[in-house]
């Protein structure tokens, strides 16, 4: 997330030629390296790393870089049914962000992975360098305003829906703190509640529409079935209105 949320939409094109390329391995949650060397023309890396533009002016909290760990449950791809777990969290670096060339190889400045940060001298094993998404929202509302924060989280939801073709097939469910263990226990418990019919017995005839109570900490991100059902009455209503003018 760029530091200036309002300028985020157009700054990329203006600075794309001068930003640092970064490459990450196919399992980024286990990454311990960040390569900034661009591969030569025609080179195909053996580890099939993903090359992308490195955001060199990220949003900082306490001067430190962070990322988001969000969990999305997909119960169907056709039609698409997706639920966002509300109890996500931020993962922080232990060393304050520094974009200088001298610190470019400092993993504790640039990589938020717990597998990296836990080896740093500033790592706190009590909270694991993590902050809940709820507290992130409160922080942003108090520093950037409610309207900006709402737009940001709405954009995140949009991004998730349009990124489902690149699903992480091996999300991290290991626990490093007590809060981690509680969160992931609730995550798994809520998943079972959403994907199983009310009687708890798998049934292919079930329409896979959980009750609001069964959602737990999940919130509906997108259900193409429900969207189509909502669209049909509007179409019929429009036809009815148009016929009155004939």
Secondary structure, DSSP 8 states (H G I E B T S, - for coil): -BS-STTHHHHHHHHGGGS-EEEE-S-GGG----B-----TT---TT--EEEE--SSB--BTTB-EEEE--EEEEEETTEEEEEES--EEEE-SS----SGGGTT-HHHH---HHHHTTSTT--TTTTTEEEHHHHHHHHHHHH-HHHHHHHHHHHHHHHHTTGGG--TT-----SSHHHHHHHHHHHHHHHHHHS-TTSS--TTS-----GGGGTTEEEEEEHHHHHHHHHHHHHHHHHHHHHT-
